[in-house]
Amino acid sequence: MQADGNVDMRNVEALVVAVGGYIEDRGNGFYRARLNERRMTYDRPHPRSEIGRGLAKRFRDFFKEAGVE
């Protein structure tokens, strides 16, 4: 995943689920992605659905640490 910020949050969450993970609503706008013993808590972007560069990098690192490359 490129960390350029042009990625829709729905696509990222769909990818987490497609590779065997799941998304958990933590309340107050926070969510947790879980995949292969790894977890990451994040705030969904709003009002737009595109994630920023920082969140894109966090998800890229999350997938790497979970063994998805």
TORPA-4810 file (N, C-alpha, C, O; in nm, 3 decimals):
<nodes>
NODE_1_0.085_-0.118_0.000_0.000_0.000_0.000_0.089_0.123_0.000_0.182_0.134_0.080_M
NODE_2_0.061_0.215_-0.090_0.136_0.339_-0.092_0.090_0.430_0.019_-0.029_0.432_0.053_Q
NODE_3_0.181_0.505_0.076_0.146_0.598_0.183_0.128_0.738_0.128_0.187_0.834_0.179_A
NODE_4_0.045_0.752_0.021_0.026_0.884_-0.037_-0.103_0.951_0.008_-0.127_1.066_-0.028_D
NODE_5_-0.186_0.883_0.084_-0.306_0.944_0.137_-0.425_0.937_0.043_-0.530_0.990_0.076_G
NODE_6_-0.412_0.874_-0.073_-0.522_0.862_-0.168_-0.592_0.727_-0.156_-0.625_0.667_-0.258_N
NODE_7_-0.613_0.681_-0.038_-0.673_0.550_-0.015_-0.801_0.568_0.065_-0.802_0.638_0.166_V
NODE_8_-0.908_0.507_0.019_-1.037_0.516_0.087_-1.038_0.423_0.209_-0.997_0.307_0.199_D
NODE_9_-1.086_0.473_0.321_-1.090_0.394_0.445_-1.167_0.265_0.427_-1.128_0.162_0.483_M
NODE_10_-1.275_0.267_0.351_-1.355_0.144_0.330_-1.273_0.036_0.262_-1.289_-0.082_0.291_R
NODE_11_-1.184_0.076_0.170_-1.099_-0.022_0.102_-0.997_-0.083_0.198_-0.970_-0.203_0.191_N
NODE_12_-0.943_-0.002_0.285_-0.845_-0.052_0.383_-0.914_-0.152_0.477_-0.861_-0.260_0.503_V
NODE_13_-1.031_-0.115_0.529_-1.103_-0.205_0.620_-1.146_-0.332_0.548_-1.144_-0.439_0.608_E
NODE_14_-1.184_-0.323_0.420_-1.219_-0.442_0.343_-1.097_-0.533_0.325_-1.111_-0.655_0.327_A
NODE_15_-0.979_-0.474_0.308_-0.857_-0.552_0.295_-0.826_-0.626_0.425_-0.786_-0.743_0.421_L
NODE_16_-0.843_-0.560_0.539_-0.821_-0.625_0.668_-0.908_-0.750_0.678_-0.861_-0.857_0.716_V
NODE_17_-1.035_-0.737_0.642_-1.129_-0.850_0.650_-1.094_-0.956_0.546_-1.101_-1.076_0.576_V
NODE_18_-1.055_-0.915_0.426_-1.024_-1.009_0.318_-0.905_-1.100_0.351_-0.899_-1.213_0.305_A
NODE_19_-0.812_-1.050_0.432_-0.695_-1.131_0.466_-0.712_-1.202_0.601_-0.616_-1.254_0.658_V
NODE_20_-0.837_-1.203_0.653_-0.866_-1.282_0.771_-0.878_-1.205_0.902_-0.893_-1.267_1.007_G
NODE_21_-0.871_-1.075_0.898_-0.883_-0.995_1.019_-1.025_-0.947_1.041_-1.117_-0.988_0.970_G
NODE_22_-1.041_-0.860_1.137_-1.172_-0.799_1.158_-1.157_-0.661_1.219_-1.054_-0.626_1.275_Y
NODE_23_-1.264_-0.584_1.206_-1.271_-0.448_1.254_-1.369_-0.443_1.370_-1.480_-0.495_1.360_I
NODE_24_-1.329_-0.381_1.478_-1.410_-0.374_1.599_-1.438_-0.227_1.632_-1.346_-0.146_1.635_E
NODE_25_-1.566_-0.192_1.655_-1.604_-0.057_1.694_-1.576_-0.041_1.842_-1.633_-0.112_1.925_D
NODE_26_-1.488_0.054_1.876_-1.449_0.076_2.016_-1.529_0.188_2.082_-1.512_0.216_2.201_R
NODE_27_-1.617_0.252_2.005_-1.697_0.362_2.059_-1.626_0.496_2.045_-1.504_0.501_2.029_G
NODE_28_-1.702_0.603_2.052_-1.649_0.738_2.042_-1.568_0.763_1.915_-1.475_0.844_1.915_N
NODE_29_-1.603_0.694_1.806_-1.535_0.714_1.679_-1.406_0.638_1.662_-1.338_0.654_1.560_G
NODE_30_-1.369_0.557_1.759_-1.246_0.478_1.748_-1.278_0.335_1.706_-1.381_0.279_1.741_F
NODE_31_-1.186_0.279_1.628_-1.201_0.143_1.578_-1.071_0.069_1.602_-0.965_0.129_1.616_Y
NODE_32_-1.080_-0.063_1.606_-0.961_-0.146_1.622_-0.959_-0.250_1.511_-1.057_-0.320_1.488_R
NODE_33_-0.846_-0.258_1.444_-0.823_-0.363_1.344_-0.745_-0.474_1.413_-0.647_-0.447_1.484_A
NODE_34_-0.787_-0.598_1.392_-0.715_-0.713_1.448_-0.682_-0.809_1.334_-0.766_-0.841_1.251_R
NODE_35_-0.557_-0.854_1.334_-0.512_-0.944_1.229_-0.389_-1.019_1.279_-0.289_-0.958_1.317_L
NODE_36_-0.396_-1.151_1.278_-0.281_-1.236_1.313_-0.211_-1.192_1.442_-0.090_-1.168_1.442_N
NODE_37_-0.285_-1.181_1.549_-0.230_-1.146_1.680_-0.187_-0.999_1.691_-0.138_-0.958_1.796_E
NODE_38_-0.205_-0.921_1.586_-0.172_-0.778_1.588_-0.301_-0.698_1.598_-0.406_-0.741_1.551_R
NODE_39_-0.291_-0.582_1.660_-0.407_-0.494_1.666_-0.362_-0.349_1.656_-0.251_-0.313_1.696_R
NODE_40_-0.452_-0.268_1.602_-0.423_-0.127_1.583_-0.552_-0.049_1.605_-0.654_-0.078_1.543_M
NODE_41_-0.547_0.051_1.692_-0.662_0.136_1.716_-0.645_0.264_1.635_-0.536_0.321_1.629_T
NODE_42_-0.752_0.309_1.574_-0.747_0.427_1.490_-0.881_0.500_1.493_-0.983_0.446_1.536_Y
NODE_43_-0.879_0.622_1.447_-0.997_0.706_1.434_-1.027_0.716_1.285_-0.939_0.750_1.207_D
NODE_44_-1.151_0.686_1.244_-1.186_0.696_1.102_-1.180_0.842_1.057_-1.217_0.933_1.131_R
NODE_45_-1.133_0.863_0.934_-1.127_1.000_0.883_-1.266_1.057_0.858_-1.359_0.984_0.821_P
NODE_46_-1.280_1.186_0.880_-1.407_1.251_0.851_-1.380_1.399_0.823_-1.283_1.450_0.878_H
NODE_47_-1.454_1.468_0.746_-1.576_1.426_0.677_-1.547_1.345_0.551_-1.638_1.281_0.498_P
NODE_48_-1.424_1.346_0.503_-1.390_1.269_0.383_-1.353_1.127_0.422_-1.317_1.101_0.537_R
NODE_49_-1.361_1.036_0.326_-1.332_0.896_0.358_-1.188_0.856_0.326_-1.147_0.743_0.356_S
NODE_50_-1.109_0.947_0.265_-0.969_0.915_0.233_-0.883_0.926_0.358_-0.899_1.018_0.438_E
NODE_51_-0.793_0.831_0.373_-0.705_0.836_0.489_-0.586_0.926_0.457_-0.547_0.941_0.341_I
NODE_52_-0.529_0.985_0.560_-0.412_1.069_0.544_-0.284_0.987_0.534_-0.286_0.865_0.552_G
NODE_53_-0.177_1.054_0.506_-0.048_0.984_0.490_-0.005_0.911_0.617_0.046_0.799_0.611_R
NODE_54_-0.027_0.975_0.731_0.014_0.912_0.856_-0.061_0.783_0.883_-0.001_0.683_0.924_G
NODE_55_-0.192_0.784_0.861_-0.272_0.663_0.884_-0.240_0.556_0.779_-0.240_0.437_0.811_L
NODE_56_-0.214_0.598_0.655_-0.175_0.503_0.552_-0.045_0.431_0.591_-0.033_0.310_0.574_A
NODE_57_0.050_0.506_0.644_0.177_0.446_0.688_0.154_0.352_0.805_0.214_0.244_0.811_K
NODE_58_0.067_0.391_0.900_0.038_0.303_1.014_-0.024_0.172_0.967_0.012_0.066_1.018_R
NODE_59_-0.117_0.178_0.872_-0.177_0.055_0.820_-0.076_-0.028_0.743_-0.076_-0.151_0.753_F
NODE_60_0.011_0.037_0.665_0.114_-0.037_0.593_0.202_-0.113_0.691_0.232_-0.230_0.669_R
NODE_61_0.245_-0.047_0.800_0.326_-0.113_0.903_0.247_-0.223_0.973_0.302_-0.329_1.004_D
NODE_62_0.119_-0.198_0.999_0.032_-0.298_1.063_0.026_-0.426_0.979_0.041_-0.536_1.032_F
NODE_63_0.005_-0.411_0.848_-0.001_-0.529_0.760_0.134_-0.602_0.758_0.137_-0.725_0.761_F
NODE_64_0.243_-0.529_0.752_0.376_-0.592_0.752_0.398_-0.672_0.879_0.442_-0.787_0.875_K
NODE_65_0.367_-0.610_0.995_0.387_-0.677_1.123_0.297_-0.799_1.137_0.332_-0.894_1.207_E
NODE_66_0.182_-0.797_1.070_0.088_-0.910_1.077_0.125_-1.018_0.975_0.060_-1.122_0.968_A
NODE_67_0.230_-0.994_0.895_0.276_-1.095_0.801_0.211_-1.087_0.664_0.220_-1.181_0.586_G
NODE_68_0.146_-0.975_0.632_0.084_-0.955_0.501_0.170_-0.859_0.423_0.189_-0.744_0.464_V
NODE_69_0.224_-0.904_0.309_0.310_-0.816_0.227_0.269_-0.823_0.084_0.330_-0.756_0.000_E
</nodes>
